[in-house]
């Protein structure tokens, strides 16, 4: 009998595990991390702060100091509650678990962040993915509204900006989806720090919207900390499926201290936003030489590019010790695409040099 004697659920047995590439020795442009190490000026203060953490005790279940620091750093209004997760991945899981009634459905776009679909499967929730528009990877609002009318999703996840495409969906389209939704709409602002737009000021106008953020892309991916922001009524229910003490005391202490010094990270974020503009301009110039190549617009800390034979280009970059994400096989709309995280100026320059030489060889 397959799947370990028929014990493991067949939908879990059918899954491929979330694959993380081994990156040792590579220029790492595959996972939307901030490339910069902890600012020098913060290292000693962090060490002192961490040394005072009461590691002999279970962590503060309310994470009081950290919640306050997040509120200040992100300007979260008083009337909205905050729920913390071990990364926003855990928040997606808590939301889905809380809504996983028999027959419940989770709606998102395709392509979207893969964990929406994976977690739906973990929780026994039916996943509905509505393709983006093929020409420009923008939201197909009519198809989304039709899917809502047909499936009555309990949960709708929309990343703003979207991963892996990097674009912002039209705000008015998102409002239409919120108004048409019988269930909860989750706006996932994992990339908020790189985007000129946010729904934070708008969510209290709707009874059925919550907003998710993470500190991962700010330069704190190793801490594993995400947050859900929304009305108490929703968050109090989701909180019931949270495992006790899900945010360990070192993460609480480190994040509270570092977020009090958010300005240092804002400096890094600004560098990355400028680097994104440089990268897009450089790719634009490079791609005029090679028919069939293009770069999609991005409001995130990565850019999606289309190049013929993307899998061969991915392998050639890897041979030059540059790791990007090969998204070509993830969805039919993603044919021949690679997702490039914006790195440090030196890493981005190395990527461009390598890509130029690979394309010159390919088109020779
Ligand atoms: N949402 C989106 C759209 C993402 O791209 C990611 C990570 N790549 C996450 C959520 C998860 O972030 P984390 O668990 O690190 O907070």
Boltz pocket constraint, residues with backbone or C-beta under 6 A from the ligand:
constraints:
  - pocket:
      binder: B
      contacts: [[A, 31], [A, 32], [A, 86], [A, 87], [A, 88], [A, 89], [A, 90], [A, 113], [A, 159], [A, 161], [A, 162], [A, 163], [A, 188], [A, 190], [A, 213], [A, 214], [A, 215], [A, 216], [A, 221], [A, 225], [A, 226]]
      max_distance: 6.0
